[in-house]
Each structure stands twice: as C-alpha cells, then as structure tokens.
Amino acid sequence: MNARRRELLRAVKSFQYQVNGREWHDGAINSKAVDGNAVVVFVNAPSSGEGDTITGVRVYDSKDRLAGEQVVSLRRDSATAVSYRLLPLPTKKIE
C-alpha cells in the first residue's frame, strides 16, 4: 500500500471546491504528503468577496479523473480564504 499511496501522491494534480451547494471553482493545491496510512492534500480556496459556505471539495489526477471527493461545510466571511486539509484520499488503482 505504501507504493500505492506514493503513486496517488504523484498523480494528484488539481482541486475544485463547491460554493453554497451550487457552482464549482478551481482552487490551488499547496502541498501533498503521505501521512501514515493516508494521502493528504493541502488546498487553498480563495475568497469570493462575499460570505459563503464551501460545501464540497474534489481532487483530480493527472488524467483529469476524479481521485477523491468530500462533502464539507466550511463557512467563511467575505474576506477569508480557506486552507483545507483534504484527508484521506482513496487508494484505488489509477490507470
């Protein structure tokens, strides 16, 4: 499984976040790491300029396939960007 986690770590390339249960936006991956038995991805979701709630997060692999997804509820005010630790990602085979 360690090899599988390292493979997933290399493959994760992009991140999206959902605002108020509706539209999806591109965010930024700050860093990625293997932490014990989990692959963790640290991401940043810039402020929209208005108060909102991030309701979902997704990460995609190098072939633009969904690698992991979580339902979340992160409220933020109008000036707050969010840094989030997405954990854990599934360790299914990426083809």
Wavefront OBJ file of the C-alpha trace (Angstrom):
o trace
v 0.000 0.000 0.000
v 2.924 2.395 0.533
v 3.723 2.220 -3.183
v 0.052 2.864 -3.988
v -0.021 5.917 -1.724
v 3.143 7.314 -3.358
v 1.591 6.698 -6.791
v -1.565 8.594 -5.801
v 0.530 11.392 -4.317
v 2.317 11.879 -7.654
v -0.930 11.645 -9.654
v -2.987 14.304 -7.804
v -2.832 17.464 -9.942
v -5.838 19.749 -9.442
v -8.500 20.769 -6.927
v -12.029 22.199 -7.057
v -14.366 23.453 -4.348
v -18.147 23.896 -4.367
v -19.746 27.065 -3.012
v -23.194 27.026 -1.379
v -24.031 23.628 -2.893
v -24.027 25.051 -6.430
v -21.109 26.079 -8.603
v -17.628 24.533 -8.611
v -14.443 26.663 -8.679
v -10.795 25.854 -9.272
v -8.573 26.160 -6.223
v -4.875 25.588 -5.650
v -3.012 22.627 -4.201
v -0.481 23.984 -1.716
v 1.191 20.672 -0.894
v 0.678 16.907 -0.804
v 2.077 14.273 1.544
v 1.757 10.713 2.775
v 0.841 10.842 6.472
v 0.808 7.358 7.978
v -1.780 5.380 6.015
v -3.322 8.422 4.311
v -2.574 10.665 1.381
v -3.281 14.240 2.453
v -3.681 17.224 0.164
v -3.462 20.782 1.498
v -5.512 23.146 -0.657
v -6.428 26.821 -0.854
v -9.857 28.220 -1.826
v -9.674 31.991 -2.465
v -12.355 34.286 -1.089
v -15.252 35.149 -3.381
v -15.541 38.572 -1.756
v -18.838 37.570 -0.121
v -19.739 35.388 2.829
v -20.380 31.822 1.689
v -20.064 28.167 2.618
v -17.777 25.669 0.918
v -19.914 22.545 0.641
v -17.715 20.167 -1.332
v -14.126 19.546 -2.387
v -12.705 17.414 -5.211
v -9.209 16.459 -6.361
v -8.328 15.212 -9.827
v -5.453 13.118 -11.116
v -3.030 13.867 -13.934
v -5.554 12.497 -16.477
v -8.340 14.772 -15.132
v -10.149 11.875 -13.450
v -11.768 12.314 -10.050
v -9.314 10.982 -7.441
v -11.202 11.963 -4.298
v -14.193 13.963 -3.105
v -15.601 15.116 0.240
v -18.767 16.823 1.403
v -17.845 19.599 3.855
v -19.411 22.642 5.485
v -16.863 25.441 5.843
v -18.441 28.854 6.490
v -16.337 31.889 5.693
v -16.836 35.631 5.778
v -16.287 37.999 2.867
v -12.534 38.361 3.272
v -11.457 34.885 4.301
v -9.658 32.459 2.036
v -9.725 28.844 3.217
v -6.805 26.485 3.574
v -8.103 22.962 3.976
v -6.571 19.540 4.620
v -8.372 17.049 2.385
v -8.000 13.648 4.056
v -7.828 10.796 3.271
v -7.856 10.040 -0.431
v -8.903 6.581 -1.585
v -6.080 4.296 -2.625
v -7.803 2.692 -5.616
v -5.713 1.953 -8.694
v -5.316 4.866 -11.107
v -4.992 3.548 -14.648
l 1 2 3 4 5 6 7 8 9 10 11 12 13 14 15 16 17 18 19 20 21 22 23 24 25 26 27 28 29 30 31 32 33 34 35 36 37 38 39 40 41 42 43 44 45 46 47 48 49 50 51 52 53 54 55 56 57 58 59 60 61 62 63 64 65 66 67 68 69 70 71 72 73 74 75 76 77 78 79 80 81 82 83 84 85 86 87 88 89 90 91 92 93 94 95
